[in-house]
Amino acid sequence: MTVSSEAFLDENHDWPTHGSYEYTAYYHSRKEVVSFDDFAAQGRSPRYDFAVIGAGPIGAALAYKLAVDWPQRRILVVEKNWAEPDRIVGELMQPSGCQAMERLGLRMVFNDIGSVPVHGYYISYRGRSLYVPYMRKEDGRQLRGVSFHHGRLVMNLRAACKAQSNITCVEGSVVELLGKTDSMGQQQQVNGVRVAAARASDDKSVDVTAQLTFVCDGIMSQFRKRLNNQAIETISHFCGLVLEHEPVQSDEYFSGPTGTTDHILRAEAAGGNVLPMPHNGNVLLDGVGPVLLYQMSERETRVLADIPGSQLPSEASGQLRAVLRDSLARAAPKHISPGLHAALLSALDDSRRIRCIGSKFVPAVANKVDGAVWIGDALNVRHPLTGGGMTIGLWDVVLLTDLLQEQPDLNMRQITAKWQWQRRPRALVVNVLSVALHALFAAETKELALLREACFDYLGRGSYFTMQPSGFLSGLLPNPLLLLFHFFSVAFLAVYLRISNSSVSYPGDSLPIRFYSAFYTLFVAAWVILPVIWQELRP
């Protein structure tokens, strides 16, 4: 089978995943990227209208939209390394994130990078499985997401930036925000940035004046503390592997009477592909923590195994590999999924180095700094379990650039106040859901295990029990009150399972003890979700 015939078995007509991309010629091009030495050699203090710190998914998308909306304005983008990045997260775009890309004029950005359409989620738990599809459009067609190699998407976005004549792309590092700070080190006003070489061997730097600075330097932002100096705790760690496999061999897999749902647990339908459901997010709940699988291409799948807790087991001692082996073996039991079981353990054994990333929660705070806006993960971080980070960041860009267009005088106090109000519903739903679901799916206590079981049963009931939670996951239903309703519906189902002694994760005990533990579980549910909601509401 040729690559092209593989590609079109399941084409995404809303956000194409295969075909030409108008900025492909700029993908590897370096001639548009100015080295720091050449930038410094200009011999004067440069002035720009907008300065963007970071050219990751959010920074690059923002710079492109600013360049298109403001063709007469000069835009500076500073990035430490313009080569293709290599990360183990940020590889799945929810349907709502795809909608944001379309609003930004980047509908075709998923083309020509081997990306794969995503239909929804397959979830397995204690030998059972269920399917949570994405929501449908008004015309009945199902919305889809996209999964891909993170670095390839970033390079496509950077290619769009390089193609704009009013963007200056500099390879360097922003080492300082120019402006005023208070006695506590909190930024009060920004009027530009100080740029140095990415790997500076001396003290040479260039001060750049900018009317407005956008801080988009990602999850490891060096400037977040200028806005938000709260302590950040690590919730868990995701450990990443790559699973290599055959592509799906027949479009019958996707074009059956009900689409991919015809093929749950029918491994032979996937033509040798060991994934439970190709072209979907696969969530396995029986490991030490949840195990996620999603394709980066037709032949490669990312495996993310969650290890709860702030401390990661040592790889040098072999403890990390032992924990991962146990988690993967439990997540895909040999007697249920022998092919997947063998493939996961083989991928672990073949990996020379296990790449891990800490999962954090950083609530947004009010932006009261004149002349600067923090955006994307520099502002707000959620657990990567639900794959919503880029969705929130891209919608932040959509809402902010729309407001900038409405107020060309750039009254930033009014703009940021309105922007923070507009972004809150979607950000709150995605962020709260990510933290709450991880607490349930990692299930470190009996009460949380009972809530996980109730959540699985609830999602399997179909109708709005399935589709509205799907809307929360995909970012398509940004309704905080509805999220709260469904979460406590799950909690009351857990109460029923415990009192009726129907639970398999928390069985036994006398009726009075079951009553007590059932309502204690309700308290645990409230403790999981309400503090996170409060943190999200504070700005």
Rosetta blueprint (number, residue, H / E / L):
1 M L
2 T L
3 V H
4 S H
5 S H
6 E H
7 A H
8 F H
9 L H
10 D H
11 E L
12 N L
13 H L
14 D L
15 W L
16 P L
17 T L
18 H L
19 G L
20 S L
21 Y L
22 E L
23 Y L
24 T H
25 A H
26 Y H
27 Y L
28 H L
29 S L
30 R L
31 K L
32 E L
33 V E
34 V E
35 S E
36 F H
37 D H
38 D H
39 F H
40 A H
41 A L
42 Q L
43 G L
44 R L
45 S L
46 P L
47 R E
48 Y E
49 D E
50 F E
51 A E
52 V E
53 I E
54 G L
55 A L
56 G L
57 P H
58 I H
59 G H
60 A H
61 A H
62 L H
63 A H
64 Y H
65 K H
66 L H
67 A H
68 V H
69 D H
70 W L
71 P L
72 Q L
73 R L
74 R L
75 I E
76 L E
77 V E
78 V E
79 E E
80 K L
81 N L
82 W L
83 A L
84 E L
85 P L
86 D L
87 R L
88 I L
89 V L
90 G L
91 E L
92 L E
93 M E
94 Q L
95 P H
96 S H
97 G H
98 C H
99 Q H
100 A H
101 M H
102 E H
103 R H
104 L L
105 G L
106 L L
107 R H
108 M H
109 V H
110 F H
111 N L
112 D L
113 I L
114 G L
115 S L
116 V E
117 P E
118 V E
119 H L
120 G E
121 Y E
122 Y E
123 I E
124 S E
125 Y E
126 R L
127 G L
128 R E
129 S E
130 L E
131 Y E
132 V E
133 P E
134 Y L
135 M L
136 R E
137 K L
138 E L
139 D L
140 G L
141 R L
142 Q E
143 L L
144 R L
145 G E
146 V E
147 S E
148 F L
149 H L
150 H H
151 G H
152 R H
153 L H
154 V H
155 M H
156 N H
157 L H
158 R H
159 A H
160 A H
161 C H
162 K H
163 A L
164 Q L
165 S L
166 N L
167 I E
168 T E
169 C E
170 V E
171 E E
172 G L
173 S E
174 V E
175 V E
176 E E
177 L E
178 L E
179 G E
180 K E
181 T E
182 D L
183 S L
184 M L
185 G L
186 Q L
187 Q E
188 Q E
189 Q E
190 V E
191 N E
192 G E
193 V E
194 R E
195 V E
196 A E
197 A L
198 A L
199 R L
200 A L
201 S L
202 D L
203 D L
204 K L
205 S E
206 V E
207 D E
208 V E
209 T E
210 A E
211 Q E
212 L E
213 T E
214 F E
215 V E
216 C L
217 D L
218 G L
219 I L
220 M L
221 S L
222 Q L
223 F L
224 R H
225 K H
226 R H
227 L L
228 N L
229 N L
230 Q L
231 A L
232 I L
233 E L
234 T E
235 I E
236 S E
237 H E
238 F E
239 C E
240 G E
241 L E
242 V E
243 L E
244 E E
245 H L
246 E L
247 P L
248 V L
249 Q L
250 S L
251 D H
252 E H
253 Y H
254 F L
255 S L
256 G L
257 P L
258 T L
259 G H
260 T H
261 T H
262 D H
263 H H
264 I L
265 L L
266 R L
267 A H
268 E H
269 A H
270 A H
271 G L
272 G L
273 N L
274 V L
275 L L
276 P L
277 M L
278 P L
279 H L
280 N L
281 G E
282 N E
283 V E
284 L E
285 L L
286 D L
287 G L
288 V L
289 G L
290 P L
291 V E
292 L E
293 L E
294 Y E
295 Q E
296 M L
297 S L
298 E L
299 R L
300 E E
301 T E
302 R E
303 V E
304 L E
305 A E
306 D E
307 I E
308 P E
309 G L
310 S L
311 Q L
312 L L
313 P L
314 S L
315 E L
316 A L
317 S L
318 G L
319 Q H
320 L H
321 R H
322 A H
323 V H
324 L H
325 R H
326 D H
327 S H
328 L H
329 A H
330 R H
331 A H
332 A L
333 P L
334 K L
335 H L
336 I L
337 S L
338 P H
339 G H
340 L H
341 H H
342 A H
343 A H
344 L H
345 L H
346 S H
347 A H
348 L H
349 D H
350 D H
351 S L
352 R L
353 R L
354 I L
355 R E
356 C E
357 I E
358 G E
359 S E
360 K E
361 F L
362 V E
363 P L
364 A L
365 V L
366 A L
367 N L
368 K L
369 V L
370 D E
371 G L
372 A E
373 V E
374 W E
375 I L
376 G H
377 D H
378 A H
379 L L
380 N L
381 V E
382 R L
383 H L
384 P H
385 L H
386 T H
387 G L
388 G L
389 G H
390 M H
391 T H
392 I H
393 G H
394 L H
395 W H
396 D H
397 V H
398 V H
399 L H
400 L H
401 T H
402 D H
403 L H
404 L H
405 Q H
406 E H
407 Q L
408 P L
409 D L
410 L L
411 N L
412 M H
413 R H
414 Q H
415 I H
416 T H
417 A H
418 K H
419 W H
420 Q H
421 W H
422 Q H
423 R H
424 R H
425 P H
426 R H
427 A H
428 L H
429 V H
430 V H
431 N H
432 V H
433 L H
434 S H
435 V H
436 A H
437 L H
438 H H
439 A H
440 L H
441 F H
442 A H
443 A L
444 E L
445 T L
446 K H
447 E H
448 L H
449 A H
450 L H
451 L H
452 R H
453 E H
454 A H
455 C H
456 F H
457 D H
458 Y H
459 L H
460 G L
461 R L
462 G L
463 S H
464 Y H
465 F H
466 T H
467 M H
468 Q H
469 P H
470 S H
471 G H
472 F H
473 L H
474 S H
475 G L
476 L L
477 L L
478 P L
479 N L
480 P H
481 L H
482 L H
483 L H
484 L H
485 F H
486 H H
487 F H
488 F H
489 S H
490 V H
491 A H
492 F H
493 L H
494 A H
495 V H
496 Y H
497 L H
498 R H
499 I H
500 S L
501 N L
502 S L
503 S L
504 V L
505 S L
506 Y L
507 P L
508 G L
509 D L
510 S L
511 L H
512 P H
513 I H
514 R H
515 F H
516 Y H
517 S H
518 A H
519 F H
520 Y H
521 T H
522 L H
523 F H
524 V H
525 A H
526 A H
527 W H
528 V H
529 I H
530 L H
531 P H
532 V H
533 I H
534 W H
535 Q H
536 E H
537 L H
538 R L
539 P L
